[in-house]
Amino acid sequence: MHEKNMKTVYIAMSADLITPGHMKIIQEARKLGEVVIGLLTDVAIAGFQRLPYMPYEERKVVIENIKGVREVVAQEKLDYVPNLLKIKPDYVLHRDDWNTGLQRETRQRVIDTLEPWGGELVELPHSAGITSTSLNRAVREVGTTPQIRLGMLRRLLDARPMVRMIEAHSGLTGLIAETVSVKNDNKVLEFDGIWMSSLTDSAAKAKPDIEYVDITSRMNTVNDILETTTKPIIYDGDTGGITEHFVYMVRTLERLGVSAVIIEDKKGLKKNSLFGTEAGQVQDSVEGFTHKISGGKHAQVTDDFMIIARIESLILKEGMGAALVRAEAYINAGADGIMIHSKEHTPDEILTFSREFAKFDRRVPLVVVPSTYSQITEDELAAAGVRIVIYANHLLRSAYPAMVEVARSILRDGCAANVEEMCMPIKEIIRLIPERSR
């Protein structure tokens, strides 16, 4: 039984990794009254930083079992106001480090909302020590498990309006995809996952993009990327090969913790789609490709793994109608996503497809790769209904010209002095991959 006159204290937190700071603020709250935790949902957290390692329900179980917590409620947004109006707490507790940027506006809204019933904002001084940021960094260094990584793409699709992927073709480029971030309007922007491109993997090995690099070699690259990252991976499965081989690809990828595979509806010798009809590419029949999708879906062990069907009809000038017919057939065959591909230099046909796709009674996430129509923004794609955007080859394309220029400069000058400013200091290279302690 709760005392009738007991005050209510509200604390909002993400609580992905519990720190001494969390425990201290809960202890201080208990001195004022009964503690209600507003636990940010995955959607709320994903709106301003990386998706939490633990899903909401798991975080809730942890917080509910902390001594002194009376109740845990979902906070659906960063904005406190909806929960405050429902609960009408006597106090809200927060650290005194939210007086700038967008957080300042949130703070003022809390004060204004509490005023009508005499509620009070109590701010605790920020104390040095272990932080969620440092713990997140430590978890990243330790790594993740195949099971956790496997389901992460579906979690991202549930939590974010759009998922942003970038290609990697080595452990080093995987590390770039994993760690590069920028801060914009108090939000931390980073790539949500990694596209394991067959084009860039082949090019890095100086091999043509014709499915010449076999799956054993490609799995070596996948393992290099798995070793240095924790984010979800989408694997470029080219055509998937014959159905009997594709089922083994699915099993292998799923076992490793790869979240999804994309296969394109072509057959015969694979040639890069950007060459279009001039390369003499042949599209698989609807029946043949749906059979392959169904075979892959029956082969997977978990519900987390995703098979995404890539439609080449626009590349091969088969028309918008044919592309839409295939999309519907592939969804009915069990495809977990549709990738629509275009080599046009404007996004017009992609946007047309998106509008028609939105009319389907049954839809799955729509995926695009804006390599040739790169002027379109993520906001515009999201507004069109696109759920996953893949920057499919940019790390390799940017690295190659820089390396060529350095090589030319050394040849011209007969020394390396003039290229130093184009190169990372050797000490930074050494520190880039820290040795992991046992």
C-alpha positions as CSV (number, residue, x, y, z in Angstrom):
1,M,0.0,0.0,0.0
2,H,1.2,3.5,-0.8
3,E,0.8,6.3,1.6
4,K,-2.0,8.7,0.5
5,N,0.0,11.8,1.0
6,M,3.2,10.4,-0.6
7,K,4.6,12.8,-3.2
8,T,5.3,11.5,-6.8
9,V,8.6,12.0,-8.4
10,Y,9.1,11.6,-12.2
11,I,12.4,10.8,-13.9
12,A,12.8,10.3,-17.6
13,M,15.7,8.0,-18.8
14,S,16.9,5.8,-21.6
15,A,18.6,3.3,-19.2
16,D,20.1,1.2,-21.9
17,L,23.1,0.6,-19.7
18,I,22.7,1.4,-16.0
19,T,25.4,3.6,-14.5
20,P,26.1,4.9,-11.0
21,G,24.6,8.1,-12.2
22,H,21.2,6.4,-12.7
23,M,21.3,4.9,-9.3
24,K,22.2,8.2,-7.7
25,I,19.3,10.1,-9.2
26,I,16.9,7.4,-8.2
27,Q,18.3,7.5,-4.6
28,E,17.8,11.3,-4.5
29,A,14.3,10.9,-5.9
30,R,13.3,8.4,-3.1
31,K,14.0,11.1,-0.6
32,L,11.3,13.2,-2.1
33,G,8.6,10.6,-2.7
34,E,7.6,7.6,-4.8
35,V,9.5,7.2,-8.0
36,V,7.9,6.8,-11.4
37,I,10.4,6.2,-14.3
38,G,9.4,7.5,-17.7
39,L,11.4,5.0,-19.8
40,L,12.1,6.3,-23.3
41,T,10.9,3.9,-26.0
42,D,13.1,2.6,-28.8
43,V,11.4,5.1,-31.1
44,A,12.0,8.0,-28.8
45,I,15.7,7.2,-28.4
46,A,16.3,6.4,-32.1
47,G,15.0,9.9,-32.9
48,F,18.2,11.5,-31.5
49,Q,20.9,8.9,-31.1
50,R,21.8,5.3,-31.8
51,L,19.2,2.5,-31.2
52,P,19.6,1.2,-27.7
53,Y,21.3,-2.2,-27.3
54,M,18.4,-3.5,-25.2
55,P,14.8,-3.3,-26.5
56,Y,12.3,-1.4,-24.5
57,E,10.8,-4.4,-22.8
58,E,14.2,-5.7,-21.6
59,R,15.1,-2.3,-20.3
60,K,11.8,-2.0,-18.5
61,V,12.4,-5.3,-16.7
62,V,15.7,-4.0,-15.4
63,I,14.3,-0.7,-14.2
64,E,11.3,-2.3,-12.5
65,N,13.6,-4.4,-10.4
66,I,15.6,-1.5,-9.0
67,K,14.8,-0.8,-5.3
68,G,12.6,2.2,-4.8
69,V,11.1,2.4,-8.3
70,R,7.3,2.3,-7.9
71,E,6.3,2.2,-11.6
72,V,7.8,2.3,-15.1
73,V,5.8,4.0,-17.8
74,A,6.6,4.4,-21.5
75,Q,7.8,7.9,-22.6
76,E,7.0,7.9,-26.3
77,K,8.8,11.1,-27.1
78,L,11.7,13.2,-25.8
79,D,8.9,15.7,-24.8
80,Y,7.9,15.1,-21.2
81,V,4.6,16.9,-21.5
82,P,2.2,14.0,-22.4
83,N,3.3,11.9,-19.4
84,L,3.4,14.9,-17.0
85,L,-0.2,15.8,-17.9
86,K,-1.3,12.2,-17.2
87,I,0.7,11.6,-14.0
88,K,0.8,15.2,-12.5
89,P,3.9,14.5,-10.5
90,D,5.0,16.7,-7.6
91,Y,8.6,16.7,-8.7
92,V,10.6,16.1,-11.9
93,L,14.2,15.2,-11.4
94,H,17.0,15.9,-14.0
95,R,20.7,16.6,-14.0
96,D,21.6,20.3,-14.4
97,D,23.1,19.9,-17.8
98,W,20.2,20.7,-20.1
99,N,20.3,24.5,-20.2
100,T,21.5,24.8,-23.9
101,G,20.3,23.8,-27.3
102,L,17.0,21.9,-27.9
103,Q,17.3,20.6,-24.3
104,R,16.8,24.1,-23.0
105,E,13.4,24.2,-24.7
106,T,12.4,20.8,-23.3
107,R,13.4,22.0,-19.8
108,Q,11.3,25.1,-20.1
109,R,8.3,23.1,-21.2
110,V,8.7,20.9,-18.1
111,I,8.7,24.0,-15.9
112,D,5.6,25.5,-17.6
113,T,3.7,22.2,-17.5
114,L,4.3,21.6,-13.8
115,E,3.3,25.2,-12.8
116,P,-0.6,24.7,-12.8
117,W,-0.5,22.1,-10.0
118,G,2.5,23.5,-8.2
119,G,5.0,20.8,-9.4
120,E,8.7,21.5,-9.1
121,L,11.7,20.8,-11.2
122,V,14.6,19.5,-9.1
123,E,18.0,19.6,-10.8
124,L,21.0,17.6,-9.5
125,P,24.6,18.6,-10.2
126,H,26.2,16.5,-12.9
127,S,28.9,14.3,-11.3
128,A,31.9,12.9,-13.1
129,G,32.2,9.2,-13.5
130,I,31.1,6.4,-15.7
131,T,28.6,7.7,-18.4
132,S,26.3,6.0,-20.8
133,T,28.5,7.2,-23.6
134,S,31.6,5.6,-22.2
135,L,29.8,2.4,-21.5
136,N,28.5,2.4,-25.1
137,R,32.0,2.8,-26.3
138,A,33.1,-0.1,-24.1
139,V,30.3,-2.3,-25.4
140,R,31.3,-1.4,-29.0
141,E,34.9,-2.5,-28.3
142,V,33.7,-5.8,-26.8
143,G,31.5,-6.5,-29.7
144,T,28.0,-8.0,-30.0
145,T,26.5,-11.5,-30.6
146,P,25.1,-12.9,-33.9
147,Q,21.6,-13.1,-32.2
148,I,21.6,-9.5,-31.2
149,R,22.9,-8.2,-34.5
150,L,20.5,-10.4,-36.5
151,G,17.3,-8.8,-35.2
152,M,18.6,-5.2,-35.2
153,L,17.5,-4.2,-38.7
154,R,13.9,-5.1,-37.9
155,R,14.2,-3.1,-34.6
156,L,15.5,-0.1,-36.6
157,L,12.6,-0.3,-39.0
158,D,10.2,-0.4,-36.1
159,A,11.9,2.6,-34.4
160,R,12.9,4.9,-37.3
161,P,11.1,6.4,-40.3
162,M,14.2,5.7,-42.4
163,V,17.2,3.5,-42.0
164,R,20.5,4.8,-43.4
165,M,23.2,2.3,-44.6
166,I,26.6,2.7,-46.1
167,E,28.8,0.2,-47.9
168,A,31.9,-1.5,-46.4
169,H,34.3,-3.8,-48.2
170,S,36.9,-4.4,-45.4
171,G,37.3,-4.3,-41.7
172,L,38.6,-0.8,-41.9
173,T,35.7,0.6,-43.9
174,G,33.4,-1.3,-41.5
175,L,35.0,0.6,-38.7
176,I,34.2,3.9,-40.5
177,A,30.6,2.9,-40.9
178,E,30.5,1.9,-37.2
179,T,32.0,5.0,-35.7
180,V,31.6,8.1,-37.9
181,S,29.0,10.5,-36.6
182,V,28.1,14.2,-36.6
183,K,26.0,16.3,-34.3
184,N,23.2,18.3,-35.8
185,D,20.5,20.2,-33.9
186,N,21.3,18.2,-30.7
187,K,20.9,14.9,-32.6
188,V,23.7,12.5,-33.2
189,L,23.6,11.4,-36.8
190,E,25.3,8.2,-37.9
191,F,24.9,5.3,-40.2
192,D,22.4,2.7,-38.9
193,G,24.1,-0.2,-40.6
194,I,26.4,-1.6,-43.3
195,W,25.8,-2.6,-46.9
196,M,28.1,-5.5,-47.8
197,S,28.4,-4.7,-51.5
198,S,29.5,-7.3,-54.1
199,L,30.7,-4.5,-56.4
200,T,33.0,-2.9,-53.9
201,D,34.1,-6.3,-52.4
202,S,35.0,-7.5,-55.9
203,A,36.7,-4.2,-56.8
204,A,38.8,-4.2,-53.6
205,K,40.1,-7.6,-54.7
206,A,40.6,-6.2,-58.3
207,K,38.1,-8.7,-59.7
208,P,35.2,-8.0,-62.1
209,D,31.7,-7.6,-60.6
210,I,30.3,-10.8,-62.3
211,E,29.8,-13.0,-59.2
212,Y,33.4,-14.3,-59.8
213,V,34.3,-13.8,-56.2
214,D,32.9,-16.9,-54.6
215,I,30.9,-17.0,-51.4
216,T,33.8,-18.4,-49.4
217,S,35.9,-15.4,-50.2
218,R,33.1,-13.0,-49.6
219,M,32.4,-14.6,-46.2
220,N,36.0,-13.8,-45.3
221,T,35.2,-10.1,-45.9
222,V,31.9,-10.4,-43.9
223,N,33.9,-11.9,-41.0
224,D,36.4,-9.0,-41.2
225,I,33.4,-6.5,-40.9
226,L,31.7,-8.5,-38.2
227,E,34.9,-8.4,-36.2
228,T,35.1,-4.6,-36.1
229,T,31.4,-3.6,-35.9
230,T,28.2,-4.1,-34.0
231,K,25.7,-2.6,-36.5
232,P,23.3,-4.7,-38.7
233,I,24.6,-5.8,-42.1
234,I,22.7,-6.2,-45.3
235,Y,24.5,-8.6,-47.7
236,D,24.5,-8.0,-51.4
237,G,23.6,-11.5,-52.7
238,D,23.7,-10.6,-56.4
239,T,21.3,-13.0,-58.1
240,G,21.4,-15.5,-55.3
241,G,22.5,-18.2,-57.7
242,I,20.2,-21.2,-58.3
243,T,17.6,-21.8,-55.7
244,E,19.4,-24.9,-54.3
245,H,22.5,-22.7,-53.7
246,F,20.6,-19.7,-52.3
247,V,19.1,-21.7,-49.4
248,Y,22.7,-22.4,-48.2
249,M,23.6,-18.7,-48.5
250,V,20.6,-17.8,-46.4
251,R,21.6,-20.3,-43.7
252,T,25.2,-19.1,-43.6
253,L,24.3,-15.4,-43.4
254,E,21.7,-16.0,-40.7
255,R,24.1,-18.1,-38.6
256,L,26.7,-15.3,-38.8
257,G,24.2,-12.7,-37.6
258,V,23.7,-10.8,-40.9
259,S,20.3,-9.2,-40.8
260,A,19.3,-9.4,-44.5
261,V,20.2,-10.4,-48.0
262,I,19.2,-8.6,-51.2
263,I,19.0,-10.6,-54.4
264,E,18.2,-9.2,-57.8
265,D,15.8,-10.8,-60.3
266,K,18.3,-11.5,-63.1
267,K,19.8,-14.8,-64.3
268,G,22.8,-15.9,-66.2
269,L,26.1,-14.1,-66.0
270,K,25.7,-11.2,-63.6
271,K,26.7,-7.8,-64.9
272,N,26.5,-4.5,-63.0
273,S,23.0,-3.0,-63.4
274,L,24.4,0.5,-64.2
275,F,25.3,-0.8,-67.7
276,G,21.5,-1.4,-68.3
277,T,20.4,-3.0,-71.5
278,E,23.7,-2.5,-73.2
279,A,25.2,-5.3,-71.1
280,G,22.8,-7.9,-72.4
281,Q,21.4,-8.8,-69.0
282,V,18.4,-11.2,-68.7
283,Q,15.7,-10.8,-66.2
284,D,14.4,-13.9,-64.4
285,S,10.8,-14.9,-64.8
286,V,8.4,-14.0,-62.1
287,E,7.8,-17.7,-61.4
288,G,11.5,-18.5,-61.2
289,F,12.3,-15.6,-58.9
290,T,9.3,-16.1,-56.5
291,H,10.4,-19.8,-56.3
292,K,13.9,-18.6,-55.2
293,I,12.4,-16.2,-52.6
294,S,10.1,-19.0,-51.2
295,G,13.0,-21.4,-51.0
296,G,15.1,-18.9,-49.0
297,K,12.2,-18.1,-46.6
298,H,11.7,-21.8,-45.9
299,A,15.4,-22.3,-45.3
300,Q,15.8,-19.6,-42.6
301,V,15.6,-20.6,-39.0
302,T,14.5,-17.4,-37.3
303,D,11.9,-14.7,-38.0
304,D,14.5,-12.0,-37.8
305,F,16.4,-12.6,-41.0
306,M,15.1,-10.7,-44.0
307,I,15.1,-11.5,-47.7
308,I,14.8,-8.4,-49.8
309,A,13.9,-8.6,-53.5
310,R,15.6,-6.3,-55.9
311,I,13.6,-5.4,-59.0
312,E,15.6,-4.7,-62.2
313,S,12.6,-3.9,-64.5
314,L,13.4,-0.1,-64.7
315,I,17.0,-0.8,-65.4
316,L,16.1,-3.2,-68.3
317,K,13.4,-0.8,-69.7
318,E,10.6,-3.2,-69.0
319,G,8.4,-0.4,-67.7
320,M,6.8,0.8,-64.5
321,G,3.9,-1.6,-64.8
322,A,6.1,-4.6,-65.0
323,A,8.1,-3.4,-62.0
324,L,4.9,-3.1,-59.9
325,V,3.6,-6.5,-61.0
326,R,6.8,-8.1,-59.8
327,A,6.8,-6.2,-56.6
328,E,3.4,-7.5,-55.7
329,A,4.4,-11.1,-56.7
330,Y,7.6,-11.0,-54.7
331,I,5.7,-9.7,-51.6
332,N,3.2,-12.5,-51.9
333,A,6.1,-15.0,-52.2
334,G,7.4,-13.9,-48.8
335,A,9.9,-11.1,-49.6
336,D,10.5,-9.0,-46.5
337,G,11.4,-5.9,-48.5
338,I,11.5,-4.5,-52.0
339,M,14.4,-2.7,-53.5
340,I,13.6,-0.7,-56.6
341,H,16.7,0.1,-58.8
342,S,17.2,2.9,-61.3
343,K,20.2,4.2,-63.2
344,E,18.5,7.4,-64.2
345,H,20.1,10.7,-63.2
346,T,16.9,12.1,-61.7
347,P,14.7,10.4,-59.1
348,D,11.5,10.7,-61.1
349,E,10.9,7.1,-61.8
350,I,11.8,6.0,-58.3
351,L,9.3,8.6,-56.9
352,T,6.6,7.3,-59.4
353,F,7.2,3.7,-58.3
354,S,7.0,4.8,-54.6
355,R,3.6,6.5,-55.2
356,E,2.2,3.4,-56.8
357,F,3.8,1.1,-54.3
358,A,2.0,3.1,-51.5
359,K,-1.3,2.0,-52.9
360,F,-0.6,-1.7,-52.4
361,D,-2.9,-3.4,-49.8
362,R,0.1,-5.3,-48.5
363,R,3.4,-3.5,-48.3
364,V,6.9,-4.2,-47.0
365,P,9.8,-1.8,-46.5
366,L,10.9,-0.1,-49.7
367,V,14.7,0.2,-50.3
368,V,16.5,2.5,-52.7
369,V,20.1,3.1,-53.8
370,P,20.5,6.7,-54.9
371,S,23.9,6.3,-56.7
372,T,23.0,8.0,-60.0
373,Y,20.2,10.3,-58.6
374,S,22.2,11.4,-55.6
375,Q,20.7,14.9,-55.5
376,I,17.6,13.7,-53.7
377,T,17.6,14.1,-50.0
378,E,16.8,11.6,-47.3
379,D,13.9,13.7,-46.1
380,E,12.4,13.6,-49.7
381,L,12.9,9.9,-49.9
382,A,11.3,9.4,-46.5
383,A,8.3,11.5,-47.5
384,A,7.9,9.3,-50.6
385,G,7.7,6.2,-48.3
386,V,11.2,4.9,-48.7
387,R,12.3,3.0,-45.5
388,I,15.9,2.1,-46.2
389,V,18.5,4.2,-48.2
390,I,21.8,2.6,-49.1
391,Y,24.9,4.5,-50.1
392,A,26.2,1.6,-52.0
393,N,29.8,2.4,-53.1
394,H,30.9,5.7,-51.8
395,L,33.7,4.7,-49.5
396,L,35.5,2.8,-52.2
397,R,34.9,5.5,-54.8
398,S,36.3,8.2,-52.5
399,A,39.3,6.1,-51.4
400,Y,40.6,5.2,-54.8
401,P,41.2,8.7,-56.2
402,A,42.9,9.8,-53.0
403,M,45.3,6.8,-53.1
404,V,46.1,7.4,-56.8
405,E,46.9,11.1,-56.1
406,V,49.2,10.2,-53.3
407,A,51.0,7.6,-55.6
408,R,51.3,10.2,-58.4
409,S,52.7,12.9,-56.1
410,I,55.4,10.5,-54.8
411,L,56.4,9.7,-58.4
412,R,56.5,13.4,-59.4
413,D,58.5,14.6,-56.4
414,G,60.8,11.7,-55.8
415,C,59.8,11.8,-52.1
416,A,56.8,11.6,-49.8
417,A,57.1,15.0,-48.1
418,N,54.3,16.7,-50.1
419,V,51.7,13.9,-49.5
420,E,51.9,14.0,-45.7
421,E,49.1,16.5,-45.4
422,M,46.9,14.0,-47.4
423,C,47.7,11.2,-45.1
424,M,46.8,10.3,-41.5
425,P,49.7,10.4,-39.1
426,I,51.1,7.0,-38.6
427,K,50.4,7.1,-34.9
428,E,46.7,7.6,-35.6
429,I,46.7,4.6,-37.8
430,I,48.3,2.6,-35.0
431,R,45.8,3.9,-32.5
432,L,42.9,3.4,-34.8
433,I,42.5,-0.3,-33.9
434,P,43.2,-0.7,-30.2
435,E,44.4,-4.0,-28.9
436,R,41.6,-5.7,-27.0
437,S,42.5,-6.6,-23.4
438,R,41.7,-10.0,-22.2
